[in-house]
């Protein structure tokens, strides 16, 4: 009898101790016989019959499995000239895990200490006909994995190679990216192996890269390596690390950029792609700059494009980017008074912050920072007055109502002195406004009213018992009215 490999024990008896490891549901068997599925149907009383001589069949495990035991149940005690068990991860290369000669048994139980496989092949040579009732396979939990011996080699200006090892067979993911302003790339292994390697190509010269390795064991357990780094050779080309338009007002903006190496710049700017022209440049070299832009118009879209040049004359450019200026709200921070000064304890308990009429001109739509609530709109007239400080040319009024309760019949009055009032718009219905969201996600209704006038004082006035509405049919409007902001847009 040929001795088994290290770690393999063959049991030729039906009196086997109970196996405490999980049974593997074998997805399929590779055997060209109508009764082949009886080998893995879970019923030892259904049989797959074989003729005398050598017979071979394979089991597909579905995924790489760490195998503890494989049992083959026969219909009766049978004499075999030989038995061989082979394993493979790719159905191409096979390793013999156990091999025996001249055995006679009704149960073959191969206990394995170090077998992991995606495919299992069984080769039996008999002296007579025989039948197999069932094949059972039991797996064990994967051993403790570890990523070690990570080596980086072959670094050039565009490529590098990385190798590493794992304690057990694993299917690994290699995540890498350029350290600064890089996009994460992932390489995924198909096979379960212990010696791993990747070759990276298309890298940028003179650039820092970082990577981590995520290793997954056959049982799904994952371990992650620490972060590693390397730098490609060569002189780096210029590239943008940051680029943004910020501090945008109705009339000014600031562009900020940061590059990987010192560069000069040229800025092309305009109200359309075709109208862009160079408006600023600086031939000095710097890695970051703030570029101030003035003379803009409110509520206007602008396009811009930056060209960077390094000391060697290499040039890169951004795509054509865009931003829009906001409206010129001359009510920001201005004095406001009226009846929208009710303090509702329920609203405060819900976490909506302080309720105050001053919130109407603070420039914030964040309800959780506070809002303005009227008194009972059924009992008395409600109003809010904004003092612009001086007579100003007004283009329109943008009123932001909370969608919980808004007026469906209100008017706009204006005044030069705060004593004599002129009604410019009446029977206004906020339900005709545009739905939007506050920064915290609540529904807001923006009602824009063209005015085309000059005034110092602007008043929103709601007569007692005027109809109210909500944006949700299931809601019932409150007796109070809710305002988030009043924006007075200058001409």
C-alpha positions as CSV (number, residue, x, y, z in Angstrom):
1,X,0.0,0.0,0.0
2,X,1.4,3.4,-1.0
3,X,1.8,5.8,2.0
4,X,-0.4,8.9,1.9
5,X,1.0,12.4,1.7
6,X,1.7,14.3,5.0
7,X,-1.5,15.3,6.7
8,X,-3.7,12.8,4.9
9,X,-5.4,9.9,6.8
10,X,-7.5,7.2,5.1
11,X,-10.2,5.5,7.2
12,X,-11.5,2.2,5.9
13,X,-14.3,1.7,8.3
14,X,-17.9,2.9,8.5
15,X,-17.5,3.6,12.2
16,X,-16.3,7.1,11.8
17,X,-16.3,9.7,14.5
18,X,-18.7,12.6,13.9
19,X,-17.2,15.5,11.9
20,X,-17.7,18.8,13.7
21,X,-16.9,20.9,10.6
22,X,-19.5,22.5,8.2
23,X,-20.7,20.4,5.3
24,X,-20.1,22.0,1.9
25,X,-23.0,22.1,-0.6
26,X,-21.3,20.9,-3.8
27,X,-22.8,22.8,-6.7
28,X,-22.1,20.4,-9.5
29,X,-20.4,17.1,-10.5
30,X,-18.6,16.6,-13.8
31,X,-19.6,13.1,-15.0
32,X,-21.3,12.3,-18.2
33,X,-23.9,9.9,-16.8
34,X,-27.7,10.5,-16.3
35,X,-27.4,9.5,-12.7
36,X,-24.4,11.7,-11.9
37,X,-26.4,14.1,-9.7
38,X,-27.1,11.2,-7.2
39,X,-23.5,11.7,-6.1
40,X,-24.3,15.1,-4.5
41,X,-28.1,15.1,-3.9
42,X,-27.9,14.6,-0.1
43,X,-29.5,11.2,-0.2
44,X,-27.4,8.1,0.4
45,X,-30.1,5.8,-0.9
46,X,-29.9,7.1,-4.5
47,X,-26.9,5.7,-6.4
48,X,-24.6,6.4,-9.2
49,X,-23.4,3.2,-10.9
50,X,-20.0,2.6,-12.3
51,X,-18.6,-0.3,-14.5
52,X,-15.4,-2.2,-13.6
53,X,-12.1,-0.5,-14.5
54,X,-10.9,3.1,-14.0
55,X,-13.6,5.8,-13.6
56,X,-12.9,9.5,-13.1
57,X,-15.2,12.4,-12.1
58,X,-14.7,15.9,-10.7
59,X,-16.5,18.0,-8.2
60,X,-16.9,21.8,-8.6
61,X,-16.8,23.4,-5.2
62,X,-18.2,26.8,-6.3
63,X,-15.4,28.7,-4.6
64,X,-12.1,27.9,-3.1
65,X,-12.6,25.8,0.0
66,X,-10.4,24.8,2.9
67,X,-11.3,21.1,3.1
68,X,-11.2,19.1,6.3
69,X,-12.7,15.8,5.1
70,X,-14.1,14.1,2.0
71,X,-16.3,11.0,2.4
72,X,-17.4,8.6,-0.3
73,X,-20.3,6.2,0.6
74,X,-20.6,3.0,-1.5
75,X,-23.7,0.7,-1.7
76,X,-21.7,-2.2,-0.3
77,X,-18.2,-3.2,0.5
78,X,-16.2,-3.0,-2.7
79,X,-12.6,-3.9,-3.7
80,X,-10.5,-1.3,-5.5
81,X,-7.1,-1.6,-7.1
82,X,-6.4,2.1,-6.6
83,X,-7.9,5.3,-5.3
84,X,-6.6,8.8,-6.1
85,X,-7.8,12.2,-5.0
86,X,-6.5,15.3,-6.8
87,X,-7.2,19.0,-6.3
88,X,-7.0,22.1,-8.5
89,X,-7.8,25.8,-8.5
90,X,-8.1,26.2,-12.3
91,X,-9.1,22.7,-13.6
92,X,-5.8,22.7,-15.6
93,X,-3.0,22.0,-13.0
94,X,-3.8,19.1,-10.7
95,X,-2.0,18.0,-7.5
96,X,-2.4,14.6,-5.9
97,X,-3.6,15.0,-2.3
98,X,-4.1,11.3,-1.5
99,X,-3.4,8.0,-3.2
100,X,-3.9,4.4,-2.1
101,X,-3.6,0.8,-3.5
102,X,-5.6,-2.3,-3.0
103,X,-8.3,-1.3,-0.6
104,X,-11.6,-2.9,0.3
105,X,-14.3,-0.8,2.0
106,X,-17.9,0.6,1.9
107,X,-16.7,4.1,3.0
108,X,-13.6,6.1,2.0
109,X,-13.0,9.0,4.4
110,X,-10.1,11.2,3.5
111,X,-9.1,13.6,6.3
112,X,-7.1,16.5,5.2
113,X,-5.1,19.0,7.2
114,X,-3.9,21.2,4.4
115,X,-6.1,20.9,1.4
116,X,-7.7,23.9,-0.3
117,X,-9.3,23.6,-3.7
118,X,-11.8,24.9,-6.2
119,X,-12.0,21.5,-8.0
120,X,-11.7,18.0,-6.6
121,X,-11.1,15.0,-8.9
122,X,-11.6,11.4,-7.9
123,X,-10.1,8.4,-9.8
124,X,-11.2,4.9,-8.8
125,X,-10.1,1.6,-10.3
126,X,-12.3,-1.4,-9.3
127,X,-12.3,-5.1,-10.1
128,X,-16.1,-5.2,-10.4
129,X,-19.2,-3.0,-10.8
130,X,-20.0,-0.7,-7.9
131,X,-22.3,2.2,-6.9
132,X,-21.7,5.3,-4.9
133,X,-24.6,6.6,-2.7
134,X,-23.2,10.0,-1.8
135,X,-20.1,12.2,-1.6
136,X,-19.8,14.5,1.4
137,X,-17.3,17.3,1.8
138,X,-16.6,19.2,5.0
139,X,-14.7,22.4,5.3
140,X,-12.8,24.0,8.1
141,X,-12.4,27.7,8.9
142,X,-9.6,29.3,7.1
143,X,-6.4,29.7,9.1
144,X,-5.3,33.1,10.3
145,X,-4.1,35.0,7.3
146,X,-1.3,37.5,7.1
147,X,0.1,39.8,4.4
148,X,3.9,39.9,4.5
149,X,7.1,40.3,2.5
150,X,5.7,43.2,0.5
151,X,8.4,44.3,-2.1
152,X,8.4,47.1,-4.6
153,X,10.7,46.8,-7.6
154,X,11.3,47.9,-11.2
155,X,10.3,51.5,-10.5
156,X,10.5,53.6,-13.7
157,X,9.0,56.9,-14.8
158,X,5.7,55.1,-15.8
159,X,5.7,51.7,-14.1
160,X,6.4,49.6,-11.0
161,X,6.0,46.0,-9.8
162,X,4.8,44.9,-6.4
163,X,5.0,41.4,-4.9
164,X,3.7,40.0,-1.6
165,X,2.9,36.8,0.2
166,X,0.0,35.6,2.3
167,X,0.0,32.9,5.0
168,X,-2.9,31.0,3.3
169,X,-4.3,31.0,-0.2
170,X,-6.2,34.1,-0.7
171,X,-7.9,36.2,-3.4
172,X,-6.4,39.7,-3.1
173,X,-7.4,43.2,-4.1
174,X,-4.7,45.8,-4.8
175,X,-5.8,49.4,-4.4
176,X,-3.5,52.2,-5.5
177,X,-3.6,55.8,-6.4
178,X,-1.5,58.9,-6.9
179,X,-0.9,60.3,-3.4
180,X,-2.0,63.8,-4.2
181,X,-5.3,64.4,-6.0
182,X,-5.3,60.8,-7.3
183,X,-8.2,58.5,-8.3
184,X,-8.2,55.1,-6.7
185,X,-7.6,52.2,-9.0
186,X,-8.2,48.5,-8.2
187,X,-6.6,45.3,-9.5
188,X,-8.4,42.1,-8.5
189,X,-7.0,38.6,-8.5
190,X,-9.0,35.7,-9.9
191,X,-7.2,32.8,-8.3
192,X,-6.6,31.9,-4.7
193,X,-2.8,31.9,-4.2
194,X,-0.1,32.6,-1.6
195,X,2.5,34.3,-3.9
196,X,1.0,37.5,-5.3
197,X,2.2,40.1,-7.8
198,X,1.0,43.0,-9.8
199,X,2.6,45.2,-12.5
200,X,1.5,48.8,-12.6
201,X,1.7,50.8,-15.8
202,X,0.7,54.1,-17.1
203,X,2.0,55.9,-14.0
204,X,3.0,59.6,-14.1
205,X,6.7,60.3,-13.8
206,X,8.1,61.9,-10.7
207,X,4.9,61.2,-8.8
208,X,4.2,59.8,-5.4
209,X,1.9,56.8,-5.2
210,X,0.3,54.9,-2.3
211,X,-1.3,51.5,-2.1
212,X,-2.9,49.0,0.3
213,X,-3.6,45.3,-0.2
214,X,-6.9,43.7,0.9
215,X,-6.6,39.9,1.2
216,X,-9.7,37.7,1.3
217,X,-9.6,34.1,2.6
218,X,-11.7,31.3,1.2
219,X,-14.2,31.7,4.1
220,X,-14.6,35.4,3.4
221,X,-12.4,36.7,6.2
222,X,-10.4,39.8,5.1
223,X,-7.2,41.3,6.3
224,X,-5.8,44.6,5.2
225,X,-2.1,45.7,4.9
226,X,-0.7,48.9,6.1
227,X,-0.3,51.7,3.5
228,X,2.8,51.6,1.3
229,X,4.3,54.3,-0.8
230,X,6.8,54.7,-3.7
231,X,7.7,57.4,-6.2
232,X,8.2,57.1,-9.9
233,X,11.4,58.4,-11.5
234,X,11.8,61.4,-13.8
235,X,10.8,65.1,-13.6
236,X,7.0,65.5,-13.1
237,X,4.8,67.3,-15.5
238,X,2.6,70.1,-14.2
239,X,-0.8,69.1,-12.9
240,X,-3.6,70.6,-10.9
241,X,-4.0,69.4,-7.4
242,X,-6.8,71.9,-6.5
243,X,-8.9,74.3,-8.5
244,X,-12.0,76.1,-7.3
245,X,-14.1,79.3,-7.6
246,X,-14.8,80.6,-4.2
247,X,-16.0,83.8,-2.3
248,X,-18.4,84.4,-5.2
249,X,-20.4,87.6,-4.7
250,X,-22.8,89.3,-7.2
251,X,-19.8,91.3,-8.5
252,X,-16.6,89.5,-7.6
253,X,-15.1,86.1,-7.3
254,X,-11.8,84.4,-6.4
255,X,-10.2,81.5,-8.2
256,X,-7.8,79.3,-6.3
257,X,-5.4,76.8,-7.7
258,X,-2.7,74.5,-6.4
259,X,-0.2,72.6,-8.6
260,X,2.3,69.9,-7.9
261,X,5.3,72.1,-9.0
262,X,5.9,75.8,-9.5
263,X,4.1,77.2,-12.5
264,X,3.1,80.4,-14.2
265,X,-0.5,80.9,-15.3
266,X,-2.9,82.5,-17.9
267,X,-6.6,82.9,-17.1
268,X,-9.2,83.0,-19.9
269,X,-12.6,84.3,-18.9
270,X,-16.0,85.2,-20.4
271,X,-19.8,84.8,-20.4
272,X,-19.7,82.1,-23.1
273,X,-17.3,79.5,-24.4
274,X,-16.8,81.6,-27.6
275,X,-16.3,84.9,-25.7
276,X,-13.6,83.8,-23.4
277,X,-10.4,85.9,-23.6
278,X,-7.2,86.2,-21.5
279,X,-7.9,88.6,-18.7
280,X,-5.0,87.8,-16.3
281,X,-1.6,86.1,-16.2
282,X,1.5,85.9,-14.0
283,X,4.8,84.7,-15.5
284,X,6.3,84.1,-12.0
285,X,6.5,80.5,-10.8
286,X,4.4,79.5,-7.8
287,X,2.7,76.3,-6.6
288,X,-0.6,78.0,-5.6
289,X,-2.4,81.3,-6.2
290,X,-5.5,83.2,-5.4
291,X,-6.8,85.1,-8.5
292,X,-9.2,87.9,-7.8
293,X,-11.9,88.7,-10.4
294,X,-14.0,91.9,-10.3
295,X,-16.5,93.8,-12.4
296,X,-18.9,90.9,-12.6
297,X,-22.7,91.2,-13.0
298,X,-25.2,89.6,-10.6
299,X,-27.1,86.5,-11.6
300,X,-24.8,85.8,-14.5
301,X,-23.0,82.7,-15.6
302,X,-19.2,82.9,-16.4
303,X,-16.8,80.4,-18.0
304,X,-13.1,80.2,-17.2
305,X,-10.0,78.2,-18.2
306,X,-6.5,78.1,-16.7
307,X,-3.3,77.4,-18.5
308,X,-0.2,76.4,-16.3
309,X,3.4,76.3,-17.6
310,X,6.4,74.9,-15.7
311,X,10.0,76.1,-15.9
312,X,10.7,73.6,-18.8
313,X,7.8,75.0,-20.9
314,X,5.4,72.1,-20.3
315,X,1.8,73.4,-20.5
316,X,-1.4,71.9,-19.1
317,X,-4.9,73.4,-19.1
318,X,-8.1,72.8,-17.3
319,X,-11.4,72.0,-19.1
320,X,-13.7,75.0,-19.5
321,X,-15.3,75.4,-16.1
322,X,-18.1,77.7,-15.0
323,X,-19.8,79.4,-12.1
324,X,-22.7,81.8,-11.6
325,X,-22.9,85.0,-9.5
326,X,-25.7,85.2,-7.0
327,X,-28.4,88.0,-6.9
328,X,-27.5,91.2,-5.2
329,X,-29.6,91.0,-2.0
330,X,-29.5,94.5,-0.4
331,X,-31.6,93.3,2.5
332,X,-28.8,91.2,4.1
333,X,-28.4,92.2,7.7
334,X,-30.9,95.1,7.4
335,X,-33.3,96.0,10.2
336,X,-36.7,94.2,10.1
337,X,-39.7,94.4,12.3
338,X,-43.4,93.3,12.4
339,X,-45.6,90.5,13.8
340,X,-43.4,87.6,12.7
341,X,-41.9,87.5,16.1
342,X,-43.9,84.7,17.8
343,X,-42.0,82.2,19.8
344,X,-43.5,78.7,19.4
345,X,-42.2,76.2,22.0
346,X,-43.2,73.2,19.9
347,X,-41.1,74.4,17.0
348,X,-38.2,75.0,19.4
349,X,-38.5,71.6,20.9
350,X,-38.3,70.1,17.4
351,X,-34.8,71.5,17.1
352,X,-35.5,74.4,14.7
353,X,-33.5,76.9,16.8
354,X,-34.5,80.3,17.8
355,X,-37.6,81.9,16.3
356,X,-37.1,85.6,15.6
357,X,-38.0,88.2,13.0
358,X,-34.3,89.0,12.7
359,X,-33.9,85.7,10.9
360,X,-35.6,87.1,7.8
361,X,-32.6,89.1,6.7
362,X,-29.7,86.9,8.0
363,X,-29.1,85.3,4.5
364,X,-29.6,81.7,5.8
365,X,-32.2,79.2,4.7
366,X,-31.1,76.8,7.4
367,X,-34.3,76.3,9.4
368,X,-32.4,74.6,12.2
369,X,-30.6,77.9,12.7
370,X,-34.0,79.6,13.2
371,X,-37.0,81.1,11.4
372,X,-39.7,83.8,11.7
373,X,-43.2,82.8,12.8
374,X,-46.3,85.0,12.8
375,X,-48.9,85.2,15.4
376,X,-52.3,83.6,14.9
377,X,-53.2,84.6,11.3
378,X,-56.9,84.1,11.9
379,X,-57.1,86.6,14.8
380,X,-55.3,89.6,13.3
381,X,-53.3,91.0,10.3
382,X,-49.7,89.9,10.0
383,X,-46.8,91.8,8.5
384,X,-43.0,92.1,8.2
385,X,-41.2,95.3,7.2
386,X,-37.6,95.5,5.9
387,X,-35.7,98.8,6.2
388,X,-33.1,99.1,3.4
389,X,-31.5,102.0,5.1
390,X,-31.9,104.3,2.1
391,X,-34.0,104.6,-1.0
392,X,-32.8,101.9,-3.4
393,X,-33.7,100.7,-6.9
394,X,-35.4,97.3,-6.4
395,X,-35.6,94.7,-9.2
396,X,-37.7,92.0,-7.4
397,X,-38.5,90.4,-4.1
398,X,-37.6,86.8,-3.3
399,X,-39.6,85.5,-0.4
400,X,-38.8,82.1,1.1
401,X,-41.8,80.5,2.9
402,X,-41.6,77.3,4.8
403,X,-43.8,74.8,3.1
404,X,-45.6,73.9,6.3
405,X,-47.7,77.0,6.3
406,X,-47.6,79.9,3.8
407,X,-50.0,82.6,2.6
408,X,-52.2,82.2,-0.5
409,X,-53.3,85.9,-0.4
410,X,-50.8,88.5,0.6
411,X,-49.6,91.9,-0.7
412,X,-46.4,93.9,-1.1
413,X,-46.3,97.5,0.0
414,X,-43.4,100.0,-0.4
415,X,-42.6,103.3,1.2
416,X,-40.0,106.1,1.0
417,X,-40.5,107.4,4.5
418,X,-42.2,104.5,6.4
419,X,-45.4,106.5,6.8
420,X,-47.0,106.7,3.3
421,X,-47.4,103.3,1.7
422,X,-48.1,102.2,-1.8
423,X,-49.4,98.7,-2.7
424,X,-47.4,97.4,-5.6
425,X,-48.7,93.8,-5.7
426,X,-51.8,92.2,-4.1
427,X,-53.6,88.8,-4.0
428,X,-50.2,87.1,-4.2
429,X,-50.3,83.3,-3.8
430,X,-47.1,81.6,-2.5
431,X,-48.4,78.3,-3.8
432,X,-47.4,79.6,-7.3
433,X,-43.8,79.6,-6.1
434,X,-41.0,77.2,-6.8
435,X,-40.2,74.2,-4.5
436,X,-36.7,73.9,-3.2
437,X,-34.9,72.5,-0.2
438,X,-33.3,74.2,2.7
439,X,-29.7,73.2,3.6
440,X,-31.1,70.7,6.2
441,X,-33.6,69.2,3.7
442,X,-36.9,70.8,4.6
443,X,-39.2,72.0,1.9
444,X,-39.1,75.7,1.1
445,X,-41.3,77.6,-1.4
446,X,-39.5,80.4,-3.2
447,X,-42.0,83.1,-4.4
448,X,-40.3,85.7,-6.6
449,X,-42.2,88.9,-7.2
450,X,-40.9,91.5,-9.8
451,X,-41.2,95.0,-8.5
452,X,-39.2,97.5,-10.6
453,X,-39.4,100.3,-8.1
454,X,-37.5,102.5,-5.8
455,X,-38.1,102.3,-2.0
456,X,-36.5,102.3,1.4
457,X,-39.2,100.3,3.2
458,X,-40.7,97.1,1.9
459,X,-43.7,95.4,3.7
460,X,-45.2,92.0,3.3
461,X,-48.8,92.2,4.5
462,X,-51.4,89.4,5.2
463,X,-54.9,90.3,6.2
464,X,-56.5,88.3,9.0
465,X,-58.2,85.1,7.9
466,X,-56.5,85.1,4.5
467,X,-56.2,81.6,3.1
468,X,-53.1,79.6,3.9
469,X,-51.6,76.5,2.2
470,X,-49.1,73.8,2.5
471,X,-47.1,71.8,-0.1
472,X,-48.4,68.4,1.2
473,X,-52.1,67.5,0.9
474,X,-51.8,65.4,4.1
475,X,-50.7,68.5,6.0
476,X,-53.2,71.0,7.5
477,X,-51.8,74.6,7.5
478,X,-51.0,76.0,10.9
479,X,-52.7,79.1,12.2
480,X,-49.3,80.7,12.1
481,X,-47.3,81.6,9.0
482,X,-43.7,80.6,8.6
483,X,-41.0,82.7,6.8
484,X,-37.4,81.8,6.3
485,X,-36.0,84.7,4.4
486,X,-36.8,87.9,2.6
487,X,-34.3,88.9,-0.1
488,X,-34.6,92.3,-1.8
489,X,-32.8,92.1,-5.2
490,X,-31.4,95.4,-6.4
491,X,-31.4,96.5,-10.0
